[in-house]
């Protein structure tokens, strides 16, 4: 009888632990994707004056913006 009580004390029910590692990884991936998306959207491309004039003459440009 003492052996059965001892086995019950040794074998306690396992409680599942929360998986914080998965949430941290998902949050980091979301932050990296968000940063790369927002950094790329406002990127300006510089071109030579000759190329710009050729594009204007070919009517490839809808509008221009000057800073």
Phi and psi in degrees as a GROMACS rama.xvg file:
@    title "Ramachandran Plot"
@    xaxis  label "Phi"
@    yaxis  label "Psi"
@TYPE xy
-66.9652  -31.9868  UNK-2
-67.0902  -39.3287  UNK-3
-65.4408  -41.6643  UNK-4
-65.1117  -36.5019  UNK-5
-67.083  -41.2231  UNK-6
-63.5181  -39.0343  UNK-7
-64.3845  -37.6842  UNK-8
-69.9705  -36.347  UNK-9
-71.8936  -42.7939  UNK-10
-92.8566  82.9458  UNK-11
-88.1985  150.8  UNK-12
-66.3347  136.237  UNK-13
-86.8229  127.395  UNK-14
-95.5378  128.377  UNK-15
-65.8121  132.049  UNK-16
-85.6984  145.099  UNK-17
-65.2552  142.654  UNK-18
-97.4786  84.2439  UNK-19
-74.5291  -26.5424  UNK-20
-61.2432  -41.708  UNK-21
-62.0682  -42.7762  UNK-22
-68.1617  -35.9506  UNK-23
-66.0191  -43.9681  UNK-24
-63.8123  -44.2036  UNK-25
-63.3634  -39.3185  UNK-26
-65.7244  -41.6552  UNK-27
-64.8603  -40.6574  UNK-28
-63.6452  -41.9928  UNK-29
-63.8618  -40.2672  UNK-30
-65.8363  -43.4509  UNK-31
-63.8922  -44.7867  UNK-32
-64.4438  -40.1098  UNK-33
-63.8252  -43.147  UNK-34
-64.9953  -44.3269  UNK-35
-67.0342  -33.4963  UNK-36
-69.5729  -47.5524  UNK-37
-73.5475  -28.1745  UNK-38
-72.1282  -34.5896  UNK-39
-77.5197  -28.5871  UNK-40
-69.0309  -27.2604  UNK-41
-102.668  17.8729  UNK-42
-78.5616  132.111  UNK-43
-104.85  145.643  UNK-44
-112.369  124.157  UNK-45
-87.6744  137.136  UNK-46
-127.842  163.425  UNK-47
-74.1265  155.933  UNK-48
-62.3162  -39.4845  UNK-49
-61.9587  -42.3092  UNK-50
-66.0209  -40.0591  UNK-51
-61.0218  -44.7834  UNK-52
-63.2147  -39.4065  UNK-53
-63.6691  -39.2823  UNK-54
-67.2908  -38.0678  UNK-55
-65.9831  -43.9004  UNK-56
-65.8556  -32.2351  UNK-57
-85.2717  1.25376  UNK-58
57.22  40.3429  UNK-59
-86.5359  -10.9208  UNK-60
-106.894  126.793  UNK-61
-81.385  -49.8162  UNK-62
-150.138  157.636  UNK-63
-121.323  153.038  UNK-64
-131.939  132.478  UNK-65
-120.168  136.902  UNK-66
